[in-house]
């Protein structure tokens, strides 16, 4: 199938040079690049979501105020 794409001139020059250096046609080089990009996106989409740790408890300890960063730092450093 034939199609037309618009590409930045500098990018096209670089792609042509890479294709020629590898002994490939411009078409083959672009096709392989697109295949790799699609495979990478599918791999990301198919990978399971990372597990997020869940902590349970009764809330903050007495004396902890998350709005007071100086006091929180003092508590963490045992001052």
C-alpha positions as CSV (number, residue, x, y, z in Angstrom):
1,X,0.0,0.0,0.0
2,X,1.2,3.5,-0.7
3,X,0.8,6.4,1.6
4,X,2.1,9.9,2.1
5,X,3.6,11.1,5.4
6,X,4.9,14.5,6.4
7,X,8.3,14.4,8.2
8,X,10.7,17.0,9.4
9,X,13.4,17.5,6.8
10,X,16.2,17.0,9.3
11,X,14.6,13.8,10.6
12,X,14.1,12.5,7.0
13,X,17.8,13.2,6.2
14,X,18.8,11.2,9.4
15,X,16.5,8.4,8.6
16,X,17.7,8.1,5.0
17,X,21.3,8.0,6.3
18,X,20.6,5.3,8.9
19,X,18.7,3.2,6.3
20,X,21.6,3.5,3.8
21,X,24.2,2.7,6.5
22,X,22.3,-0.5,7.3
23,X,21.8,-1.5,3.7
24,X,18.0,-1.0,3.9
25,X,15.5,0.9,1.9
26,X,13.8,3.9,3.4
27,X,10.5,2.0,3.4
28,X,12.0,-1.0,5.2
29,X,13.6,1.2,7.8
30,X,10.4,3.1,8.6
31,X,8.3,-0.1,8.6
32,X,10.7,-1.7,11.2
33,X,10.7,1.5,13.3
34,X,6.9,1.6,13.4
35,X,6.7,-2.1,14.2
36,X,9.0,-1.7,17.1
37,X,7.1,1.3,18.4
38,X,3.8,-0.6,18.2
39,X,5.3,-3.7,20.0
40,X,6.7,-1.5,22.7
41,X,3.4,0.2,23.3
42,X,1.6,-3.1,23.4
43,X,4.1,-4.5,25.9
44,X,3.4,-1.5,28.2
45,X,-0.3,-1.8,27.8
46,X,-0.3,-5.6,28.4
47,X,2.0,-5.4,31.5
48,X,0.2,-5.6,34.8
49,X,-0.2,-2.5,36.9
50,X,2.3,-2.2,39.7
51,X,1.1,-3.1,43.1
52,X,0.7,-0.1,45.4
53,X,1.3,-0.9,49.1
54,X,-1.7,-0.2,51.3
55,X,-1.2,0.7,55.0
56,X,-3.9,0.3,57.5
57,X,-4.2,1.7,61.0
58,X,-6.0,4.1,63.2
59,X,-4.7,7.3,61.6
60,X,-2.0,9.6,62.7
61,X,-0.2,9.2,66.0
62,X,-1.0,11.7,68.7
63,X,0.9,15.0,68.2
64,X,1.4,14.5,64.5
65,X,0.2,17.4,62.4
66,X,0.9,17.0,58.7
67,X,0.2,20.7,58.1
68,X,3.2,21.7,60.3
69,X,6.3,20.4,58.5
70,X,8.7,21.9,61.1
71,X,6.9,20.0,64.0
72,X,6.8,16.9,61.9
73,X,10.5,17.0,61.2
74,X,11.1,17.5,64.9
75,X,9.1,14.4,65.6
76,X,10.8,12.3,63.0
77,X,14.3,13.4,64.3
78,X,13.3,12.7,67.9
79,X,13.7,16.3,69.1
